[in-house]
Amino acid sequence: MDNVTDARVVKGLGYGLDEEAVKIAKTWKFKPATQGNKPVPLSLMAVVSFRLNE
């Protein structure tokens, strides 16, 4: 399993949430995409939601 290496914010919210989303995304684990049993680059867009608790 590999970690995300290049996470970027497409539409930022500010208030430190953008940095937090990148930090969390870089902890995600995934099985690399392969072609002919060799890893290949893959690009993916994911939505990160925040829940603010009182």
DSSP file (Angstrom, degrees, kcal/mol; ACC not computed):
  #  RESIDUE AA STRUCTURE BP1 BP2  ACC     N-H-->O    O-->H-N    N-H-->O    O-->H-N    TCO  KAPPA ALPHA  PHI   PSI    X-CA   Y-CA   Z-CA
    1    1 A M              0   0    0      0, 0.0     2,-0.3     0, 0.0    30,-0.2   0.000 360.0 360.0 360.0 142.7    0.0    0.0    0.0
    2    2 A D  E     -A   30   0A   0     28,-3.0    28,-2.2     0, 0.0     2,-0.3  -0.736 360.0-123.6-115.6 164.8    1.2    3.5   -0.8
    3    3 A N  E     -A   29   0A   0     -2,-0.3     2,-0.2    26,-0.2    26,-0.2  -0.723  36.3 -94.0-102.1 158.0    0.4    7.0    0.5
    4    4 A V        -     0   0    0     24,-1.1     3,-0.2    21,-0.5    -1,-0.0  -0.519  40.3-177.2 -64.3 135.2   -0.9   10.0   -1.4
    5    5 A T        +     0   0    0      1,-0.2     2,-0.4    -2,-0.2    -1,-0.1   0.698  67.3  38.4-111.2 -26.3    2.2   12.0   -2.4
    6    6 A D        +     0   0    0      2,-0.0     2,-0.4     0, 0.0    -1,-0.2  -0.804  66.4 167.8-132.5  91.8    0.7   15.1   -4.2
    7    7 A A        +     0   0    0     -2,-0.4     2,-0.3    -3,-0.2    15,-0.1  -0.886   7.3 176.4-107.0 134.3   -2.5   16.5   -2.7
    8    8 A R        -     0   0    0     -2,-0.4     2,-0.5    13,-0.1    -2,-0.0  -0.966  29.7-121.1-136.0 152.0   -3.8   19.9   -3.7
    9    9 A V        -     0   0    0     -2,-0.3     3,-0.2     1,-0.2     9,-0.0  -0.810  20.9-175.9 -92.6 128.9   -6.8   22.0   -2.9
   10   10 A V  S    S+     0   0    0     -2,-0.5     2,-0.5     1,-0.3    -1,-0.2   0.871  81.2  18.3 -89.8 -45.4   -8.9   22.9   -5.9
   11   11 A K  S    S-     0   0    0      7,-0.0    -1,-0.3     0, 0.0     2,-0.1  -0.903  86.9-150.8-130.6 102.9  -11.5   25.1   -4.2
   12   12 A G        -     0   0    0     -2,-0.5     0, 0.0    -3,-0.2     0, 0.0  -0.311  20.2-166.1 -79.7 155.6  -10.4   26.4   -0.9
   13   13 A L        -     0   0    0      1,-0.2    -1,-0.1    -2,-0.1     2,-0.1   0.599  31.6-150.5-106.8 -21.9  -12.4   27.3    2.2
   14   14 A G    >   +     0   0    0      1,-0.1     3,-2.2     2,-0.0     4,-0.3  -0.405  62.9 102.3  80.0-163.8   -9.7   29.1    4.2
   15   15 A Y  T 3  S-     0   0    0      1,-0.3    -1,-0.1     2,-0.1     0, 0.0   0.708 118.5 -65.3  57.4  24.0   -9.6   29.2    8.0
   16   16 A G  T 3> S+     0   0    0      1,-0.0     4,-1.6     3,-0.0    -1,-0.3   0.401 114.5 112.8  82.7  -3.6   -6.9   26.5    8.0
   17   17 A L  H <>  +     0   0    0     -3,-2.2     4,-2.4     2,-0.2     5,-0.2   0.840  69.9  57.2 -72.2 -32.9   -9.3   23.9    6.5
   18   18 A D  H  > S+     0   0    0     -4,-0.3     4,-2.1     2,-0.2    -1,-0.2   0.943 109.1  45.1 -62.0 -48.0   -7.4   23.7    3.2
   19   19 A E  H  > S+     0   0    0      1,-0.2     4,-2.4     2,-0.2    -1,-0.2   0.882 112.7  52.0 -63.4 -38.6   -4.1   22.7    5.0
   20   20 A E  H  X S+     0   0    0     -4,-1.6     4,-2.4     2,-0.2    -1,-0.2   0.891 107.6  51.7 -66.2 -40.1   -6.0   20.3    7.2
   21   21 A A  H  X S+     0   0    0     -4,-2.4     4,-2.6     2,-0.2    -2,-0.2   0.911 111.6  46.8 -63.2 -42.8   -7.6   18.6    4.1
   22   22 A V  H  X S+     0   0    0     -4,-2.1     4,-1.9     2,-0.2    -2,-0.2   0.919 111.5  51.8 -64.2 -43.7   -4.2   18.2    2.4
   23   23 A K  H  < S+     0   0    0     -4,-2.4     4,-0.3     1,-0.2    -2,-0.2   0.914 113.3  44.0 -59.3 -44.6   -2.7   16.8    5.7
   24   24 A I  H >X S+     0   0    0     -4,-2.4     3,-1.9     1,-0.2     4,-0.5   0.920 109.9  55.1 -67.8 -44.6   -5.5   14.2    6.0
   25   25 A A  H >< S+     0   0    0     -4,-2.6     3,-1.3     1,-0.3   -21,-0.5   0.856 100.8  60.1 -58.8 -35.2   -5.3   13.3    2.3
   26   26 A K  T 3< S+     0   0    0     -4,-1.9    -1,-0.3     1,-0.3    -2,-0.2   0.595  99.4  57.5 -71.1  -9.1   -1.6   12.5    2.6
   27   27 A T  T <4 S+     0   0    0     -3,-1.9    -1,-0.3    -4,-0.3    -2,-0.2   0.586  82.1 110.7 -92.2 -12.6   -2.4    9.9    5.3
   28   28 A W    <<  -     0   0    0     -3,-1.3   -24,-1.1    -4,-0.5     2,-0.3  -0.340  58.9-145.8 -65.0 142.3   -4.7    7.9    2.9
   29   29 A K  E     +A    3   0A   0    -26,-0.2     2,-0.3   -28,-0.0   -26,-0.2  -0.841  22.7 170.2-107.4 146.0   -3.5    4.5    1.8
   30   30 A F  E     -A    2   0A   0    -28,-2.2   -28,-3.0    -2,-0.3     3,-0.0  -0.988  38.1-113.6-151.1 158.7   -4.2    3.0   -1.6
   31   31 A K        -     0   0    0     -2,-0.3     3,-0.1   -30,-0.2    -2,-0.0  -0.863  48.5-113.3 -92.1 122.3   -3.2    0.2   -3.9
   32   32 A P        -     0   0    0      0, 0.0     2,-0.1     0, 0.0    -1,-0.0  -0.178  26.2-109.4 -59.1 144.8   -1.3    1.6   -6.9
   33   33 A A        -     0   0    0      7,-0.4     7,-2.4     6,-0.0     2,-0.3  -0.480  43.2-160.3 -66.1 144.1   -2.9    1.4  -10.3
   34   34 A T  E     -B   39   0B   0      5,-0.3     2,-0.4    -2,-0.1    -1,-0.0  -0.926  23.6-168.8-131.7 155.6   -1.0   -1.0  -12.5
   35   35 A Q  E >  S-B   38   0B   0      3,-2.4     3,-1.0    -2,-0.3    -2,-0.0  -0.944  88.3  -5.5-140.6 118.7   -0.5   -1.8  -16.1
   36   36 A G  T 3  S-     0   0    0     -2,-0.4    -1,-0.0     1,-0.2     0, 0.0   0.881 130.6 -59.6  63.1  37.1    1.3   -5.0  -17.0
   37   37 A N  T 3  S+     0   0    0      1,-0.2    -1,-0.2     0, 0.0    -3,-0.0   0.619 115.9 113.5  64.2  16.2    2.0   -5.5  -13.2
   38   38 A K  E <  S-B   35   0B   0     -3,-1.0    -3,-2.4     0, 0.0    -1,-0.2  -0.958  74.1-108.8-116.5 136.9    3.9   -2.2  -13.0
   39   39 A P  E     -B   34   0B   0      0, 0.0    -5,-0.3     0, 0.0    -6,-0.0  -0.322  36.6-167.0 -60.9 141.5    2.7    0.8  -11.1
   40   40 A V        -     0   0    0     -7,-2.4    -7,-0.4    -2,-0.0     0, 0.0  -0.944  28.9 -93.2-128.2 151.8    1.4    3.7  -13.2
   41   41 A P        -     0   0    0      0, 0.0     2,-0.4     0, 0.0    -7,-0.0  -0.311  43.3-171.1 -62.4 146.3    0.7    7.3  -12.3
   42   42 A L        -     0   0    0      2,-0.0     2,-0.4    -9,-0.0    -9,-0.0  -0.999  13.2-155.0-141.9 138.9   -3.0    8.1  -11.4
   43   43 A S        +     0   0    0     -2,-0.4     2,-0.3     2,-0.0     0, 0.0  -0.942  18.6 174.4-115.1 138.5   -4.8   11.3  -10.8
   44   44 A L        -     0   0    0     -2,-0.4     2,-0.5     2,-0.0    -2,-0.0  -0.999  22.4-146.7-145.0 140.1   -8.0   11.4   -8.6
   45   45 A M        -     0   0    0     -2,-0.3     2,-0.4     2,-0.0    -2,-0.0  -0.944  22.9-179.4-109.5 128.7  -10.2   14.1   -7.3
   46   46 A A        -     0   0    0     -2,-0.5     2,-0.5     2,-0.0   -21,-0.0  -0.955  23.6-130.8-127.8 146.4  -11.8   13.6   -3.9
   47   47 A V        -     0   0    0     -2,-0.4     2,-0.5     2,-0.0    -2,-0.0  -0.829  17.4-159.7 -95.9 130.5  -14.2   15.7   -1.9
   48   48 A V        -     0   0    0     -2,-0.5     2,-0.3     2,-0.0   -27,-0.1  -0.955   9.3-163.5-111.4 123.5  -13.2   16.3    1.8
   49   49 A S        -     0   0    0     -2,-0.5     2,-0.4   -28,-0.0    -2,-0.0  -0.817   3.8-151.8-107.5 147.1  -16.1   17.3    4.0
   50   50 A F        -     0   0    0     -2,-0.3     2,-0.5     2,-0.0   -33,-0.0  -0.934   1.3-157.2-117.4 141.4  -15.8   18.9    7.5
   51   51 A R        -     0   0    0     -2,-0.4     2,-0.7     2,-0.0    -2,-0.0  -0.978  12.0-149.2-116.5 120.1  -18.3   18.6   10.3
   52   52 A L        -     0   0    0     -2,-0.5     2,-0.3     2,-0.0    -2,-0.0  -0.800  12.9-157.1 -93.2 119.2  -18.1   21.4   12.9
   53   53 A N              0   0    0     -2,-0.7    -2,-0.0     1,-0.1     0, 0.0  -0.701 360.0 360.0 -94.8 146.6  -19.1   20.3   16.3
   54   54 A E              0   0    0     -2,-0.3    -1,-0.1     0, 0.0    -2,-0.0   0.456 360.0 360.0 -81.9 360.0  -20.3   22.6   19.0
